[in-house]
Amino acid sequence: MLTGKQRSYLKSIAHNMDPIFQVGKNGITENFIKQVEEALEARELLKIKVLNNSLLDATEVANEVAEAANAEFVQSIGNKFVIYKESEENKTIELPR
């Protein structure tokens, strides 16, 4: 579970990031979750965009993806959201206590 200070720190890092995944009308598939898990292991912090043609809300998608990938939900703004998962092999982000 992230503290408020850690969440704020991750938001500041994610601010300048571009989304690397998009969720469209097909929604969340097993393959999508697998790709997200691999990207989380490599990067630790991901920004994902929910396209307008998606039938789901960005917050709903964020919670589903975070739960499926065992990641932490950081924030959702508009149609984008950020998730975090500490990498086991490529740890690059040092969270404040």
C-alpha positions as CSV (number, residue, x, y, z in Angstrom):
1,M,0.0,0.0,0.0
2,L,1.4,3.4,-1.0
3,T,1.4,6.3,1.4
4,G,0.3,9.8,0.4
5,K,3.9,10.9,0.1
6,Q,4.9,8.0,-2.1
7,R,1.8,8.5,-4.3
8,S,2.7,12.2,-4.7
9,Y,6.3,11.3,-5.6
10,L,5.1,8.8,-8.3
11,K,2.7,11.4,-9.7
12,S,5.5,13.8,-10.1
13,I,7.5,11.2,-12.0
14,A,4.6,10.2,-14.2
15,H,3.7,13.8,-15.1
16,N,6.1,14.0,-18.0
17,M,5.5,10.4,-19.2
18,D,3.7,9.5,-22.3
19,P,1.1,6.6,-22.3
20,I,2.7,3.4,-23.7
21,F,-0.6,1.4,-23.7
22,Q,-4.1,2.1,-24.9
23,V,-7.3,0.4,-23.9
24,G,-9.9,0.5,-26.7
25,K,-13.3,-1.1,-27.4
26,N,-11.9,-4.6,-26.9
27,G,-11.3,-3.8,-23.2
28,I,-8.8,-5.7,-21.1
29,T,-7.6,-9.0,-22.4
30,E,-5.2,-11.6,-21.0
31,N,-2.6,-10.6,-23.5
32,F,-2.9,-7.0,-22.5
33,I,-2.4,-7.9,-18.8
34,K,0.6,-10.0,-19.7
35,Q,2.2,-7.0,-21.6
36,V,1.4,-4.7,-18.7
37,E,3.1,-7.0,-16.3
38,E,6.2,-7.2,-18.5
39,A,6.3,-3.5,-18.9
40,L,5.9,-3.0,-15.1
41,E,8.8,-5.3,-14.5
42,A,11.0,-3.3,-16.9
43,R,9.8,0.3,-15.9
44,E,7.9,0.1,-12.6
45,L,5.7,3.0,-13.5
46,L,3.2,3.0,-16.4
47,K,0.8,5.6,-17.8
48,I,-2.1,4.0,-19.8
49,K,-4.7,5.8,-21.9
50,V,-8.3,4.7,-22.3
51,L,-9.6,5.6,-25.7
52,N,-12.9,7.3,-26.3
53,N,-14.3,4.3,-28.1
54,S,-13.9,2.2,-25.0
55,L,-17.1,1.4,-23.1
56,L,-15.3,1.5,-19.7
57,D,-14.4,4.4,-17.5
58,A,-10.7,5.1,-16.9
59,T,-10.9,4.6,-13.2
60,E,-12.7,1.2,-13.6
61,V,-10.0,0.1,-16.1
62,A,-7.3,1.3,-13.8
63,N,-8.6,-0.7,-10.9
64,E,-9.1,-3.8,-13.0
65,V,-5.6,-3.6,-14.5
66,A,-3.9,-2.9,-11.2
67,E,-5.7,-5.8,-9.5
68,A,-4.9,-8.2,-12.4
69,A,-1.3,-7.2,-12.5
70,N,-0.8,-7.0,-8.7
71,A,0.1,-3.4,-9.1
72,E,-0.7,-0.2,-7.1
73,F,-3.1,2.4,-8.5
74,V,-1.5,5.8,-8.4
75,Q,-3.9,8.2,-10.1
76,S,-6.4,8.7,-12.8
77,I,-6.9,12.0,-14.6
78,G,-9.4,12.2,-17.5
79,N,-8.8,9.3,-19.8
80,K,-5.3,8.4,-18.5
81,F,-4.2,6.5,-15.4
82,V,-0.9,5.6,-13.7
83,I,0.0,2.3,-12.0
84,Y,3.1,1.2,-10.1
85,K,4.7,-2.1,-9.2
86,E,8.1,-2.5,-7.6
87,S,10.4,-4.4,-10.0
88,E,12.1,-7.5,-8.7
89,E,15.1,-7.3,-11.0
90,N,15.2,-3.7,-12.5
91,K,14.5,-1.5,-9.4
92,T,15.0,2.1,-10.5
93,I,12.5,4.1,-8.5
94,E,13.4,4.8,-4.8
95,L,10.2,5.6,-2.9
96,P,10.3,8.1,0.0
97,R,9.4,6.7,3.4
